[in-house]
Amino acid sequence: MRIAVLDDYLNVAPTLADWKSLGADIQFFSDYIQPDQSASVLAPFDVIVAMRERSAFPESLIQALPKLRLLVTTGARNNSIDIEACRAQGIVVCGAPGDPISAGATAELAWALLLALFKRIPQEAANMRQGLWQTSMPPTLAGKRLGLLGVGNLGQRVGRVGQAFGMEVIAWSPNLTEERAKEAGVRMVSKQELFSTSDAVSLHLVLSARTRGIVDAAALQSMKHTAYLINTSRAGLVDLAALRQALEQGKLGGAGLDVFEQEPLPANDPWRLVPRTVLTPHLGYATPENFAVFYPNVVTAIQAWQAGSPIRALT
């Protein structure tokens, strides 16, 4: 049996699980495999391990991998895998959850980005190294309005921190109800009010056909020119062309982005040069605690499949 472990950018996978117990030929890929090369590179493998949604598995690729019998993804879901195509090919898809303690790591990163923007940390840190002193007056958070696009687990975590800072927290999502908002401890508003009155908007929605592009040009245009947009969820939620234009034209205070349309973000991607941004390389889930649980759960999933009793099956 041949196993491919994809997207091990940090070269940690070999040391975090008992891969030898599988008795298989295992190849670890630390470099991203370009989509046009995926079929030829992955064709020899019986089992593929995907890191979250880094590498896409559309129907065309699934059909080009006749040997593939098991696809294990870290995490509980993976929107980059065509589950129906896998089912049609008789490929089992299983999840491998991470560490429960790291469930709030993405919320922590959202706040790191928001604070970096509000307090102008990147600019002031760079200016300090150049011998400068106090080149701006960062505003206080207390009394400002934080808008949450989605109040699931992560949205609620972000909201509670905002309240601890003395911010007013409001929320909207396509399915949000007054009752649900009350349970989350936030005030429900319309989409228009959320974008037009918030000093910071943080996105916490699952990407789907219904939510793709939900942060459209109209929403961005309605935001205060001093407001910040934080996206640690999925790039597809935002009209990126409209966001880039707003940032380049100074119509938005800034954006903190941990997710991008193409990942890894190419070295020459224009987004790396867009002003008024704080960019991070999809760090929301990338904690040592998560990875230390991801890979042992992957091995367990492969062992269960080998024994004829797949666990955490998604197909």
N, C-alpha and C positions, 0 to 999 in steps of 0.2 A: 504494500500500500504506500502511495506517495501523498504527502501532505504539503500544501503550500500555506505559509503563514504570511499574510500580506501586511504592508504598511507599518512595519516595525521601525518607524523613523528614528527612535532613540536606541535601537539595538539592545533592548532589554528582554524581549520575549524568551530567548533561549535560557535565561537564568531564572525565570519566574515560575516555571512549572516543570513537572517530571515528564518531559516529552519522551524520554527513553522507554517509559512504561508502555508506550503505544506500539513498540516494535516496528516502527515505520521509517521510511526514508523521508525526512523532513527538511524542507528548504525554507529559510527565513528571508524575506524580502524587505530590506530597509529602504530601498528606493521605490518611489511611486512608479507603477507600471502604466504607461500611457495607454489610453483606451484602444488606439489602433494596433497595439502590440499585445493586448490582453489575451486574445484567443490563442495566438501562437505560443506565448509564454506559459499559459495555464493549461493548455491542452493535455499534458501528460499526467495531471494530478487527479487522484480519486477523491481527495478531501481538500477543501479550501477554507481557510480561516480568514474572515474579513474583520478589520478593525472599524467598528461602527459603520459610518457611511462614507468612508474614504474612497473606496473603489466601488464603482457602480456595476451591477449585474443585470443589465436589461435582457429582454428576450433574445435579442440577436446574439449576445455573448453566451447565454445559457445554452442555446442550440448549437453553438460552436465548440462546446465542451462535452463530447460524448462519453468521456470516462468519469466525469464528475458524478458522485453519488451522495456526497454530504457537503453542505455549506453551513459553517458555523459562524455566527456573527456575535461579536461582543455587544452587550446591551440587550434590552428586551425587545427592541424593534429595529428594523432597518428599511427605510423607505427607498433605499437605492437598490434593493433586490426585488426583482419581479417574481413574487411568490407564485403567481399562477403559472408562469413559464416553468418554474422549478417543479411544480406539481405535475405539469404535463410531461416533463422529462423524467419523472420518477426520482427527483432529487429531494432528499430530506433537508430541511432548513431548521436549524436549532439556534436558540439564543444562549448566551453565556453572560449572566448578569455580573455587575461589578460590586463594589463595596457599598453597603447601605449608608455608611458614614459619609461617603462622598456624594450622596444625593444632592447636597446643597452646594457643591463646588462651583457649579455654573452660576448660582446666585451670588456667590462670593466674588467671582470674576466680574459679573455685571457691576457690582459695587466698586471694584477696583477701577474699572473703566470710567464709571460715572465720577468717582472722586478725582481721578487723574484729570478729567476734563474740567470739572468745576474748580478744582484748586490749581489748575494749570501746572501740574507736576512736571510733565515732560519739558515744557518750555523753561520753567524756572530752574530745573536741574541742569539743563543745557547751558543756560545763561550763567549759572554759578561757576561752571567750569571755564567760562570765558571771562571771569573776573567781574561780572556784573552783580548788581544787588537790587532786589525789589523792583522788578520790571512790570509788575501787574498787581491788581488788588482782587484776589479771588473772593467771590461772594460766599456768604454763609448759606448753609442748606436749610436751616430753620426758617419756617415760614414759606418756603418754596413749595411748588406743587409737583408731585411725582405721578405720572400717568403710567398705568400698567396695562399693556395689551395682552390680556390673559392673566387669570389669577388661579392657576393650578398650583401644584406644590412649589415650583420655583418662583412663580409670580408672588405668591404669598410670602415666601421668605424675603424676597426683595422688598416687598411692601412693609414688612415688620421692621426692617432696618431703617427704611425711610421714616417711619413713624418714630423710631428711637432717636433719629436726628431732628425731630420736630417738624417734619414735612407733612403736608396734607397729601394723602394718597387717594387717588381716584382710579377707576378701572373701566374698561370696556372690552368685550369680545363678542363675536357673533352669537354665542350661546349663553352669555352671562345673563343671569336673572337677578332681581333685587334681593331675593332670598339668599342666593349663592354669594352675592357681594357682601351681604350682611354677615354671613358665616365667615367670610374671609377677612372681615374687619375693615372693608374699604367702601367707598361710596361709588355707586354705579352712575356713569354719565353716558352721554351719546359719544359716538366716535368723533364727531366734529368738535365737541367740547373738550374731549381728551387731548386732541392734537393742538387745538388752538389756544388752550389755556395752560398747558403743562410747561414746567421749566425743564423737565426731563421726561422722556418716554422710553420705557424699557419693554422689549418684546419677549413674550413668553408663550407663544402659540406653537402647536404642532403644524408642520407644513403639510398641506393637503390641497386638493383641487380648489377647495372653498377658500383657503387662506392665502394661496399664492398671490403675491402682489397686493396684499391687503393694505400695506402702507404705500399708497399710490401717490402720484404727483400732487393731487388735490390735498391729500393729508399733509404732505411735506410742505406745501406752499402755505398752508394755514398755520404752521408752527411759528412761534416767536423767533425772531432773528437771533435771539440769545439762547434759545433752547438747545438741548442735546438729545440725540437719538442713540440708544444703546441696543445693540443686537447681539445676543449670545445664543440665539435660537437657530434660525436657518436663514440664509441669504435670500432664498426665494420668497420670503415674506415681503420684501421691499422692492420697489421699483428702483433699481440701482442706478439707472441712468439719471433719473430725476434727483436722487439723493446726491450723486456726484455733482450734478449741475448746481444744486442748492449750496453745497459746500464750497465749490470753486467760486461761486458768485457772492459768497458771504451772506447768504440768506438764511443760514442756520449756524448756530453757535458752534456746533461740532458733532462728531459721531464717534462712538466707541464700538468697534466691530471685531468680533471674534470669529465670525463665519463669513465665507465667501462663496461665490458662485462656482469657482473652480478651486479645488483644494488638492494638494498644496498650491498656494498662490504662486504663480510663476514669478521668477526673480525680476522680470521686466514688466510685470503687470502694472498698468497705470494707477491702480488703486494704491500702490505703495507711495505714490507721490501726491495724492489728493490732500489738500490742506485741511486743517481743523479736524484731524482724525487722530485717534489713538488705536492702533491696530495690534491684535495679538493672533497667533497662529492656532486658532481653535483649541485653546487651552482649557475650556470649560470642564471637560471630563477627564483631562489628562493629569490625574493625580497618582502618586505612587501607590496609594491605598487601593485605588480602582484597578490599576494594572496588576497588582499583586493578587487580586481576586479574579479578574478577567481570565487570565491564562490558565490557572488551575481549573476553572469552570469549563474552559474550552476543552481541556484534556478529559475531564469527566464526561462531557457531552460526546466526545469521540469514542470513549470507552463504552458508553451506554449504547451508542449506535452499533459498535462492533458486536456487542452482546445481543443485538436484535431488539433492544428496548430503548429507542430514542427518548431523550428527556427534553423538556422545554421546546418541543417541536412547534414551528411556526407554519408549517405546511399542513 
